[in-house]
Amino acid sequence: MEKEDATKTFFSALAEVSSKKAGPKSALAQAANDAVNDPSPAAFVRTQEELARLCDDLRDQILSDVHARMRNDVSLIWDNLPNAPTSGRPN
């Protein structure tokens, strides 16, 4: 099984959560989707800028939900453990 890229997982979660919380046509959701499809520094910066433009409450809700998704993704945690076996993982 191939190791999942944590950066892509983060931006995928951000795209999903921001689509639900801010709307699929929001600048943040579009920027996060662009970052998933084109993982370049410019796309990451644009997404960060869109996050910064949100009101504090909405930004906190979005980031809290993204954090919860990543915190609860056992496969992502397992794949990033430095000494984890590459086969026979528990999930």
Buried (B, 14 or more C-beta within 10 A) or exposed (E): EEEBBBEEBBBBBBBBBBBEBBEEEBBBBBBBBBBBEEEEEEBBEBBEEBBEEBEEEBBEBBBEBBEEBBEEBEBBBBBEEEEEEEEEEEE
